[in-house]
Amino acid sequence: MRVRIFHNPRCSKSRAALALLRERGIEPEIVHYLETPPTKAELRRLLERAGLSPRAVVRARDARALGLDPSTLSDEEILDLLVREPRLFERPLVESEKGVVLARPPERVLEVL
């Protein structure tokens, strides 16, 4: 099974989701999204597959720390923001042929295995 994880090694939830995958014998493709952020089109596709709105994956507290209020932004503006500022992206996002989940809590990764 092909699995991709949009991973931040400094995030405990992301590390836990990766560990759960590896415990099950799955070595996922690891996308270090801070270094290689998804394009707007890819992000839109992932969120549609996950059934999530762009607002659902914004780290609102971190956005507010930058002086941004996600509640005042449209979905398109949020997608632009996430591409421009990938650190505002809630993680980890895990994709397989079975679907996409925001693995918070990390055990949600099991839903797409």
C-alpha positions in Angstrom: 0.0 0.0 0.0 1.4 3.4 -1.0 1.1 5.9 1.9 2.2 9.5 2.1 2.6 11.5 5.3 2.9 15.3 5.3 5.3 15.4 8.1 7.0 17.8 10.5 9.6 16.0 12.6 9.3 18.6 15.3 5.6 17.8 15.8 4.8 15.1 18.4 1.5 14.1 16.7 3.3 13.8 13.3 6.1 11.7 14.9 3.5 9.5 16.6 1.5 8.9 13.3 4.7 8.0 11.5 5.6 5.6 14.3 2.1 3.9 14.0 2.7 3.5 10.3 6.1 1.9 10.8 4.8 -0.4 13.6 2.4 -1.8 11.0 5.3 -2.4 8.5 4.5 0.6 6.3 7.3 2.8 5.3 5.5 5.9 3.9 6.7 8.5 1.5 7.5 11.3 3.8 6.8 14.8 2.6 8.6 17.4 4.7 5.9 20.0 3.9 7.8 22.9 5.5 10.6 22.3 2.9 8.4 21.2 0.1 4.9 22.6 0.6 2.1 21.2 -1.5 0.8 23.3 -4.4 -2.6 24.9 -4.0 -4.1 22.4 -6.4 -2.6 19.5 -4.5 -3.7 20.9 -1.2 -7.2 21.4 -2.5 -7.3 17.7 -3.8 -6.1 16.4 -0.5 -8.6 18.3 1.5 -11.5 17.3 -0.8 -10.4 13.6 -0.4 -10.4 14.1 3.4 -13.7 15.9 3.4 -12.1 18.9 5.1 -12.5 22.6 4.6 -9.3 24.6 4.3 -10.2 26.3 7.6 -10.1 22.9 9.3 -6.3 22.6 8.7 -5.2 26.0 9.7 -3.4 26.4 13.0 -5.5 29.3 14.1 -3.4 30.2 17.1 -0.3 30.4 14.9 -2.1 32.4 12.3 -3.3 34.9 14.9 0.3 35.2 16.1 1.1 36.5 12.6 -1.8 39.0 12.9 -4.1 36.9 10.7 -7.7 36.0 11.5 -8.6 32.8 9.5 -12.3 33.3 10.3 -12.3 36.4 8.0 -10.7 34.6 5.1 -12.3 32.7 2.2 -11.4 29.2 1.4 -9.3 30.4 -1.5 -7.5 32.9 0.7 -6.8 30.2 3.2 -5.3 27.9 0.6 -3.1 30.7 -0.6 -2.0 31.3 3.0 -1.2 27.7 3.6 0.9 27.5 0.4 2.7 30.7 1.4 3.1 29.9 5.1 3.2 26.1 5.4 4.0 26.2 9.1 0.3 27.2 9.5 -0.7 23.8 8.2 -2.2 21.4 10.8 -0.4 18.1 10.8 0.0 15.4 10.0 -2.0 14.7 6.9 -1.8 11.1 5.7 -2.9 9.8 2.3 -3.4 6.3 0.9 -5.5 4.9 -1.8 -8.2 4.5 0.9 -8.4 8.2 1.6 -6.9 11.1 3.4 -7.0 11.9 7.1 -5.8 14.6 9.4 -4.2 12.3 11.9 -5.1 14.2 15.1 -5.1 12.1 17.2 -2.4 10.0 15.5 -4.6 6.9 15.7 -6.7 8.3 12.9 -4.0 7.2 10.5 -5.5 3.7 10.9 -8.6 4.8 9.1 -6.7 4.9 5.8 -4.8 1.6 6.1 
